[in-house]
Amino acid sequence: MAGPMGLGICHQVSQEGTGRPGEWEFYTNGLYFGRKIRRLSTWKGGTFSSALFPDKLANLQGATLRVVTFEFEPSVLYFRERDGKMKYPYGIDIEVVSALSTVLNFTLEFVEPPPGELWGEDTGNGSWNGMVGKLSQNEGDIGVANLFLTLGRLGVIDYSAPYDAEVSCFLARSDPPAPRWKSLSLPFQGETWLAILGGLISSGCVLYLLAIASQRCSSSLSPWFLLTSGGEKKFFQSFLTASQYAFAAHTLETQVTQPARLNMRIFICVLWMYTFIITTAYSSNLTAYLTVVQTPVSMETVKEIYNSKTEVSGLGGFFRGALASSVDPYLQGLADRFEAYGDLNIVWPKVLKGRAVYLHNRQFLEFLIATQFTNKGTSSMRIMKECFSPYNIAMALQRHSPVKKNFDKVISWMLESGLVRRWFLESLRQSRKSKETKTKREGGDEEDADKDEEERSRTQSQRNLHDGVIPLSIDHMQGIFFILSFGSILGVLIFSIELFVGGAQTRRVEK
């Protein structure tokens, strides 16, 4: 049976006589123990004293397995000493291999690929560098660091069963909130404001026209509808003062002057009902907008990134292939704009200035925002809503590795128990604590972690509140415009009745 590179035969049995007739002892090699052998069984009386082919991999008896990895948050993080030297690694992937080592009884030895090579890539003639290269050259037994399960590496390494799955998302800057003074216009949509302006102008016109018509036709109008002597008041017979009266009504400003005729008073009653509803709706919605930070509309979809001509950045060239192989034409178009970087510190200034978006898996981006781009509850980065291409995350193993079967079994236990998600949250907590400790050592004045967490919770509550606040549209406010129209029609109708009744009385007097 073929074994991993450099280990020769996976199971080898040799026999040796004991010196007693019909008795033989059988010995076998020990995997991951170099040239060591151990007694396996004894043949005596036609039977073996124990199984001749035991499972050597259920208990590796403390053998050392080399884990190829590098720091890549939150999968692999390094806890460092004051001098910067790594004290121990931790993170999701480290917890996975540590659990495997506990269950299968082996020891971990961590090794790193050469700087900058990370997961590795094909350098030509089938040879690879980085993590994959170390496994293929028998310089490591396991490889972990948020490793996506892809077909391109299968000819060189094997994968364990996946223990996590992620989608690829875009990291973009969080645009600054809108100035508070803009909140004064936010309770209504633009078309609603135009409709209110139209209502203001039309109500002033109706007041003016009713007053002029009532005055000119006063001799023909019935005195029964004249509530005060002297005809309609001159205050309403000026377009300017009539418009001022309508404007005052829209601001709920009390007016002393009252019209003389019934048609005017009925219209003004309806006008006050209309304006009361408008101002109440505006005031209540304005309160919500003044207490909630307003975030501007930003890019959220792949199509919007494509149309914006923004650069797409990534760590290494993996995601360029993922974009190019997509069936979505917009994602394919982004592959032409993809820029691969080996140092993320070059990428962040571009993203923060809005000149680029960064592409990676969602879990990494969530960790990044929480630990590097959140200050006092406010995040300078955000994850765009539209993601694509779900990927499985697994461990890299040497080709035909004998430990794969047992590794896969233990990984299935981890998934069933929900440990991977718990390890992610624990890694997030430890990373925050580590960064806070480092800041304090450097003389920083960062606030206490509890206060920071409280601020984050308050900001999230505000965001949740903002999600439920929307500007009022014409559809919301259509009732008040029906009231205004009804009042205008009613005022004209009463005027017509006055005119009709007054004309009838005049004809009777003439007869």
C-alpha positions as CSV (number, residue, x, y, z in Angstrom):
1,M,0.0,0.0,0.0
2,A,1.4,3.4,-1.0
3,G,2.1,5.9,1.7
4,P,2.9,9.6,2.0
5,M,6.1,10.8,0.4
6,G,9.2,9.8,2.3
7,L,7.4,7.3,4.5
8,G,7.7,4.3,2.2
9,I,5.1,1.6,2.9
10,C,2.0,2.4,4.8
11,H,1.8,-1.1,6.5
12,Q,4.8,-3.5,6.5
13,V,4.9,-6.8,8.4
14,S,7.9,-9.0,9.0
15,Q,8.2,-12.3,10.9
16,E,10.9,-13.9,13.1
17,G,11.0,-17.3,14.7
18,T,11.0,-17.5,18.5
19,G,13.0,-20.7,18.6
20,R,10.0,-22.7,19.7
21,P,8.5,-25.1,17.2
22,G,5.5,-23.6,15.3
23,E,5.8,-20.2,16.9
24,W,6.5,-17.0,15.1
25,E,6.5,-13.3,16.1
26,F,5.4,-10.6,13.7
27,Y,6.6,-7.0,13.7
28,T,5.4,-3.9,11.9
29,N,6.7,-0.4,11.1
30,G,5.3,2.6,12.9
31,L,4.0,5.4,10.7
32,Y,5.5,8.8,11.3
33,F,8.2,7.2,13.5
34,G,11.0,6.9,11.0
35,R,12.6,3.4,11.0
36,K,11.2,2.2,14.3
37,I,9.3,-1.1,14.4
38,R,7.2,-2.7,17.1
39,R,6.0,-6.2,17.9
40,L,2.6,-6.8,16.4
41,S,1.4,-10.4,17.1
42,T,2.5,-14.0,17.7
43,W,1.5,-17.0,15.6
44,K,1.0,-20.0,17.8
45,G,-1.2,-23.0,17.5
46,G,-2.6,-22.0,14.2
47,T,-3.8,-18.5,15.4
48,F,-2.6,-15.0,15.9
49,S,-2.5,-13.6,19.5
50,S,-3.8,-10.2,18.2
51,A,-5.0,-8.6,15.0
52,L,-2.4,-8.7,12.2
53,F,-3.6,-5.4,10.6
54,P,-4.6,-3.0,13.4
55,D,-5.5,0.6,12.8
56,K,-2.1,2.4,13.3
57,L,-3.6,5.8,12.8
58,A,-6.3,5.8,15.5
59,N,-3.5,6.5,18.0
60,L,-0.3,8.1,16.6
61,Q,1.4,7.7,20.0
62,G,2.7,11.2,20.2
63,A,4.3,11.3,16.8
64,T,5.3,14.7,15.5
65,L,3.3,16.1,12.5
66,R,4.6,19.2,10.8
67,V,1.9,21.9,10.2
68,V,2.7,24.4,7.5
69,T,0.9,27.7,8.2
70,F,1.4,31.4,8.4
71,E,-0.4,34.3,10.2
72,F,-3.7,35.0,8.5
73,E,-6.4,36.3,10.7
74,P,-8.8,35.0,11.9
75,S,-7.8,31.5,10.8
76,V,-4.3,31.7,12.2
77,L,-3.1,34.4,14.6
78,Y,0.2,34.8,16.5
79,F,0.4,35.8,20.1
80,R,3.6,37.6,20.4
81,E,6.1,38.5,23.1
82,R,7.1,42.1,23.8
83,D,10.0,41.7,21.4
84,G,7.7,40.6,18.6
85,K,8.7,36.9,18.7
86,M,5.8,34.5,18.3
87,K,4.8,32.8,21.6
88,Y,2.1,30.5,20.3
89,P,-0.4,30.5,17.4
90,Y,-4.2,30.5,17.8
91,G,-7.2,30.9,15.6
92,I,-9.9,28.7,13.9
93,D,-7.5,26.6,11.9
94,I,-5.1,26.1,14.9
95,E,-8.0,25.0,17.0
96,V,-9.0,22.4,14.4
97,V,-5.5,20.8,14.2
98,S,-5.1,21.0,18.0
99,A,-8.4,19.1,18.4
100,L,-7.2,16.5,15.9
101,S,-3.9,16.2,17.7
102,T,-5.7,15.6,21.0
103,V,-8.1,13.0,19.6
104,L,-5.5,11.1,17.5
105,N,-2.6,11.6,19.9
106,F,0.1,13.4,17.9
107,T,2.3,16.4,18.5
108,L,2.3,19.6,16.4
109,E,5.3,21.3,15.0
110,F,4.6,24.5,13.2
111,V,6.6,25.6,10.1
112,E,6.2,28.6,7.8
113,P,6.5,28.9,4.0
114,P,9.0,31.4,2.7
115,P,7.9,35.0,3.2
116,G,5.4,36.2,0.6
117,E,4.7,32.7,-0.9
118,L,1.7,32.1,1.4
119,W,-0.5,29.2,0.0
120,G,1.8,28.9,-3.0
121,E,1.3,28.8,-6.8
122,D,2.5,26.8,-9.7
123,T,6.0,27.9,-10.7
124,G,6.1,25.8,-13.9
125,N,6.7,22.2,-14.7
126,G,4.3,21.1,-12.0
127,S,6.3,22.4,-9.1
128,W,4.8,24.7,-6.5
129,N,6.1,27.1,-3.9
130,G,4.6,28.2,-0.6
131,M,2.5,25.9,1.6
132,V,1.6,23.5,-1.3
133,G,5.2,23.2,-2.3
134,K,6.3,22.3,1.2
135,L,3.7,19.5,1.4
136,S,4.6,18.2,-2.1
137,Q,8.3,18.1,-1.1
138,N,7.6,16.2,2.1
139,E,8.6,19.3,4.3
140,G,5.2,19.2,6.0
141,D,2.3,16.9,6.7
142,I,-0.6,19.3,7.2
143,G,-1.3,22.8,5.7
144,V,-3.8,25.2,7.2
145,A,-4.5,29.0,6.7
146,N,-8.0,29.6,5.5
147,L,-7.3,27.3,2.6
148,F,-10.0,27.2,-0.1
149,L,-10.8,23.8,-1.6
150,T,-10.1,24.3,-5.3
151,L,-9.4,21.9,-8.2
152,G,-6.2,23.6,-9.2
153,R,-4.2,22.1,-6.3
154,L,-5.7,18.6,-6.4
155,G,-3.0,17.2,-8.6
156,V,-0.4,18.2,-6.0
157,I,-2.1,17.8,-2.6
158,D,-5.1,16.2,-1.1
159,Y,-7.8,17.9,1.0
160,S,-9.4,16.9,4.3
161,A,-13.1,17.1,4.6
162,P,-14.2,20.7,4.7
163,Y,-14.7,22.1,8.2
164,D,-16.0,25.6,7.2
165,A,-17.7,27.3,4.2
166,E,-17.6,30.9,3.2
167,V,-18.7,33.3,0.4
168,S,-16.6,35.8,-1.3
169,C,-17.5,39.4,-0.5
170,F,-16.3,42.9,-1.2
171,L,-15.0,45.2,1.6
172,A,-15.6,48.9,0.9
173,R,-15.3,52.0,3.0
174,S,-18.2,53.3,5.1
175,D,-19.2,56.6,3.6
176,P,-19.4,59.4,6.2
177,P,-23.0,60.1,7.5
178,A,-25.0,62.9,6.1
179,P,-24.8,66.3,7.9
180,R,-27.4,66.7,10.6
181,W,-28.9,69.8,8.9
182,K,-30.1,67.7,6.0
183,S,-32.4,65.9,8.4
184,L,-34.8,68.9,8.1
185,S,-35.7,67.7,4.6
186,L,-35.6,64.0,5.1
187,P,-39.0,63.3,6.7
188,F,-40.7,63.7,3.2
189,Q,-39.6,62.4,-0.2
190,G,-38.8,65.0,-2.8
191,E,-42.0,64.4,-4.7
192,T,-43.9,64.8,-1.4
193,W,-42.3,68.2,-0.8
194,L,-43.3,69.3,-4.4
195,A,-46.8,68.2,-3.7
196,I,-46.9,70.2,-0.4
197,L,-45.5,73.3,-2.2
198,G,-48.3,72.9,-4.8
199,G,-50.8,72.6,-2.0
200,L,-49.5,75.8,-0.4
201,I,-49.7,77.8,-3.7
202,S,-53.1,76.4,-4.6
203,S,-54.6,77.1,-1.2
204,G,-53.5,80.7,-1.3
205,C,-55.0,81.0,-4.8
206,V,-58.3,79.5,-3.7
207,L,-58.5,81.9,-0.8
208,Y,-57.8,84.9,-3.0
209,L,-60.2,83.8,-5.8
210,L,-63.0,83.1,-3.4
211,A,-62.6,86.4,-1.7
212,I,-62.5,88.4,-5.0
213,A,-65.5,86.5,-6.3
214,S,-67.5,86.9,-3.1
215,Q,-66.8,90.7,-3.1
216,R,-67.7,91.2,-6.8
217,C,-70.8,89.1,-6.6
218,S,-71.8,90.4,-3.2
219,S,-75.0,92.0,-4.6
220,S,-76.0,88.6,-6.0
221,L,-75.1,86.5,-3.0
222,S,-77.6,85.6,-0.4
223,P,-77.2,87.6,2.9
224,W,-78.0,84.3,4.8
225,F,-74.4,83.2,4.2
226,L,-72.9,86.5,5.3
227,L,-71.6,86.0,8.9
228,T,-70.4,89.6,9.4
229,S,-71.6,92.9,8.0
230,G,-69.7,94.7,5.2
231,G,-69.0,91.9,2.8
232,E,-65.8,89.9,2.5
233,K,-62.9,91.4,4.3
234,K,-60.3,93.3,2.2
235,F,-57.5,91.2,3.9
236,F,-58.4,88.3,1.7
237,Q,-58.8,90.3,-1.4
238,S,-55.0,90.7,-1.8
239,F,-53.2,87.7,-3.3
240,L,-50.2,88.5,-1.1
241,T,-52.1,88.5,2.1
242,A,-54.2,85.5,1.1
243,S,-50.9,83.6,0.4
244,Q,-49.5,84.7,3.7
245,Y,-52.6,83.4,5.4
246,A,-52.2,80.0,3.7
247,F,-48.5,79.9,4.6
248,A,-49.3,80.7,8.3
249,A,-51.8,77.8,8.2
250,H,-49.1,75.4,7.0
251,T,-47.0,76.4,10.0
252,L,-50.0,76.2,12.4
253,E,-49.6,79.9,13.2
254,T,-52.8,81.3,14.8
255,Q,-54.6,83.9,12.7
256,V,-56.8,86.7,14.1
257,T,-58.5,87.7,10.9
258,Q,-61.5,85.6,10.1
259,P,-63.4,85.6,6.7
260,A,-66.9,87.0,6.5
261,R,-68.6,84.5,4.2
262,L,-69.5,80.9,5.0
263,N,-67.7,79.5,1.8
264,M,-64.4,81.0,2.9
265,R,-64.8,79.8,6.5
266,I,-65.6,76.2,5.4
267,F,-62.6,76.2,3.1
268,I,-60.3,77.5,5.9
269,C,-61.5,74.8,8.3
270,V,-60.6,72.1,5.8
271,L,-57.3,73.9,5.1
272,W,-56.4,73.9,8.8
273,M,-57.3,70.1,9.0
274,Y,-55.0,69.5,6.0
275,T,-52.1,71.5,7.5
276,F,-52.5,69.9,10.9
277,I,-52.0,66.5,9.5
278,I,-49.0,67.6,7.4
279,T,-47.2,69.2,10.4
280,T,-47.9,66.3,12.7
281,A,-46.5,63.8,10.2
282,Y,-43.5,66.0,9.6
283,S,-42.7,66.6,13.3
284,S,-43.0,63.0,14.3
285,N,-40.8,61.7,11.4
286,L,-38.3,64.6,12.0
287,T,-37.8,63.4,15.5
288,A,-36.7,60.0,14.3
289,Y,-34.3,61.5,11.7
290,L,-32.7,63.9,14.1
291,T,-31.9,61.1,16.6
292,V,-30.5,58.6,14.0
293,V,-27.3,59.0,12.0
294,Q,-28.1,59.0,8.3
295,T,-25.8,57.0,6.1
296,P,-25.7,57.9,2.4
297,V,-26.6,55.5,-0.3
298,S,-23.5,53.5,-1.3
299,M,-22.5,50.7,-3.7
300,E,-24.0,47.4,-2.6
301,T,-24.0,45.2,-5.8
302,V,-21.5,43.7,-8.2
303,K,-23.1,45.7,-11.1
304,E,-22.6,49.0,-9.2
305,I,-18.9,48.1,-8.7
306,Y,-18.6,47.4,-12.4
307,N,-20.2,50.6,-13.4
308,S,-18.1,52.7,-11.0
309,K,-14.8,51.6,-12.5
310,T,-13.4,51.0,-9.0
311,E,-10.3,48.9,-8.6
312,V,-10.8,45.4,-7.2
313,S,-8.0,44.4,-4.9
314,G,-7.0,41.0,-3.4
315,L,-4.3,39.1,-1.6
316,G,-2.6,37.0,-4.3
317,G,-4.1,36.1,-7.6
318,F,-6.6,33.4,-6.5
319,F,-9.7,35.7,-6.8
320,R,-8.8,36.8,-10.3
321,G,-9.4,33.3,-11.5
322,A,-12.6,33.1,-9.4
323,L,-13.9,36.3,-11.1
324,A,-12.8,35.2,-14.6
325,S,-14.5,31.8,-14.3
326,S,-17.8,33.2,-13.2
327,V,-20.9,33.1,-15.4
328,D,-21.9,36.6,-14.3
329,P,-20.7,39.1,-17.0
330,Y,-20.2,41.8,-14.4
331,L,-17.9,39.5,-12.3
332,Q,-16.0,38.6,-15.4
333,G,-15.5,42.3,-16.2
334,L,-14.1,42.8,-12.7
335,A,-11.4,40.2,-13.4
336,D,-9.8,42.7,-15.8
337,R,-9.6,45.3,-13.1
338,F,-8.3,42.9,-10.4
339,E,-5.0,43.9,-8.8
340,A,-3.1,41.3,-6.7
341,Y,-1.1,42.5,-3.7
342,G,1.3,40.7,-1.3
343,D,1.0,43.4,1.4
344,L,-2.5,44.4,2.6
345,N,-1.1,47.6,4.1
346,I,-0.9,48.9,0.5
347,V,-4.5,48.1,-0.1
348,W,-6.2,49.8,3.0
349,P,-5.5,53.4,2.1
350,K,-7.0,52.9,-1.4
351,V,-10.1,51.3,0.1
352,L,-10.5,54.0,2.8
353,K,-10.3,56.7,0.0
354,G,-13.0,54.9,-2.0
355,R,-10.6,54.1,-4.9
356,A,-10.8,50.4,-4.5
357,V,-12.8,47.5,-2.9
358,Y,-11.1,44.5,-1.4
359,L,-12.2,41.0,-2.2
360,H,-12.0,38.1,0.3
361,N,-14.2,35.6,2.2
362,R,-16.8,37.1,4.6
363,Q,-15.5,35.6,7.8
364,F,-12.1,37.2,7.3
365,L,-13.7,40.6,6.4
366,E,-15.9,40.5,9.5
367,F,-12.8,39.8,11.7
368,L,-10.9,42.6,9.9
369,I,-13.6,45.2,10.5
370,A,-14.0,44.2,14.2
371,T,-10.3,44.2,15.0
372,Q,-8.8,46.9,12.8
373,F,-11.4,49.3,11.5
374,T,-13.8,49.8,14.4
375,N,-13.2,52.6,16.9
376,K,-15.7,53.5,19.7
377,G,-18.4,51.5,18.0
378,T,-18.0,53.2,14.5
379,S,-16.7,51.2,11.6
380,S,-14.8,52.8,8.8
381,M,-15.2,49.7,6.6
382,R,-18.3,47.7,5.6
383,I,-19.1,44.5,3.8
384,M,-21.2,45.0,0.6
385,K,-24.5,43.2,0.5
386,E,-24.0,41.2,-2.7
387,C,-21.5,38.3,-2.3
388,F,-20.7,35.4,-4.7
389,S,-18.9,32.0,-5.1
390,P,-19.3,30.0,-1.9
391,Y,-16.1,28.1,-1.0
392,N,-15.3,25.2,1.3
393,I,-12.4,25.6,3.6
394,A,-10.3,22.5,4.4
395,M,-6.8,21.3,5.4
396,A,-4.1,20.5,2.9
397,L,-2.6,17.0,3.2
398,Q,0.2,15.2,1.3
399,R,-1.0,13.1,-1.6
400,H,-2.4,9.8,-0.5
401,S,-1.9,10.7,3.1
402,P,-2.9,7.8,5.4
403,V,-4.3,10.1,8.1
404,K,-7.0,11.5,5.8
405,K,-9.7,8.9,6.8
406,N,-9.4,9.5,10.5
407,F,-9.0,13.3,10.1
408,D,-12.2,13.4,8.2
409,K,-14.0,11.4,10.9
410,V,-12.9,13.8,13.6
411,I,-13.7,16.8,11.5
412,S,-17.3,15.5,11.1
413,W,-17.6,15.4,14.9
414,M,-16.4,19.0,15.1
415,L,-19.0,20.2,12.7
416,E,-21.8,18.3,14.4
417,S,-20.9,19.9,17.7
418,G,-20.7,23.5,16.3
419,L,-17.1,24.0,17.5
420,V,-15.9,25.9,14.4
421,R,-18.2,28.8,15.0
422,R,-17.3,28.9,18.7
423,W,-13.6,29.0,17.8
424,F,-14.2,31.9,15.5
425,L,-15.9,34.0,18.3
426,E,-13.1,33.0,20.7
427,S,-10.4,34.0,18.2
428,L,-12.2,37.4,17.8
429,R,-12.2,37.9,21.6
430,Q,-8.6,36.9,22.0
431,S,-7.4,39.1,19.1
432,R,-9.2,42.2,20.5
433,K,-7.7,41.5,23.9
434,S,-4.2,41.0,22.4
435,K,-4.5,44.3,20.4
436,E,-5.7,46.2,23.5
437,T,-2.8,44.8,25.6
438,K,-0.3,45.8,22.9
439,T,-1.8,49.3,22.7
440,K,-1.5,49.8,26.4
441,R,2.1,48.6,26.3
442,E,2.8,51.2,23.7
443,G,1.3,54.0,25.9
444,G,-1.9,54.3,24.0
445,D,-5.1,55.7,25.6
446,E,-7.7,53.2,24.2
447,E,-10.9,53.0,26.2
448,D,-11.7,50.0,28.2
449,A,-13.0,47.0,26.2
450,D,-16.3,47.0,28.0
451,K,-16.9,50.7,27.1
452,D,-16.0,50.0,23.5
453,E,-18.4,47.1,23.4
454,E,-21.1,49.2,24.9
455,E,-20.5,51.8,22.2
456,R,-20.7,49.2,19.5
457,S,-24.0,48.0,20.9
458,R,-25.4,51.5,20.9
459,T,-24.3,52.2,17.3
460,Q,-25.9,48.9,16.2
461,S,-29.1,49.9,17.9
462,Q,-29.1,53.1,16.0
463,R,-28.5,51.3,12.8
464,N,-31.4,49.0,13.6
465,L,-33.6,52.0,14.3
466,H,-32.6,53.7,11.1
467,D,-33.6,50.5,9.2
468,G,-37.2,51.1,10.3
469,V,-37.3,54.9,9.5
470,I,-38.3,55.8,5.9
471,P,-39.2,59.1,4.3
472,L,-42.9,59.6,3.8
473,S,-44.0,59.3,0.2
474,I,-47.1,60.6,-1.6
475,D,-48.6,57.2,-1.1
476,H,-48.3,57.7,2.6
477,M,-49.6,61.3,2.5
478,Q,-52.3,61.0,-0.2
479,G,-55.1,61.4,2.3
480,I,-54.2,65.0,3.2
481,F,-54.2,66.0,-0.5
482,F,-57.6,64.5,-0.8
483,I,-58.7,66.7,2.1
484,L,-57.2,69.8,0.5
485,S,-58.9,69.0,-2.8
486,F,-62.2,68.3,-1.0
487,G,-62.0,71.7,0.8
488,S,-61.3,73.6,-2.4
489,I,-64.2,71.9,-4.1
490,L,-66.5,72.5,-1.1
491,G,-65.5,76.2,-0.9
492,V,-66.4,76.6,-4.6
493,L,-69.6,74.7,-4.1
494,I,-70.7,76.8,-1.2
495,F,-69.9,79.9,-3.2
496,S,-72.1,78.6,-6.1
497,I,-74.9,77.9,-3.6
498,E,-74.6,81.4,-2.3
499,L,-74.6,82.8,-5.8
500,F,-77.6,80.7,-6.8
501,V,-79.7,81.6,-3.6
502,G,-78.8,85.3,-3.9
503,G,-79.8,85.3,-7.5
504,A,-83.2,83.7,-6.7
505,Q,-83.9,86.3,-4.0
506,T,-83.0,89.2,-6.4
507,R,-85.4,87.8,-9.0
508,R,-88.2,87.6,-6.4
509,V,-87.7,91.2,-5.3
510,E,-87.7,92.4,-8.9
511,K,-91.0,90.7,-9.5
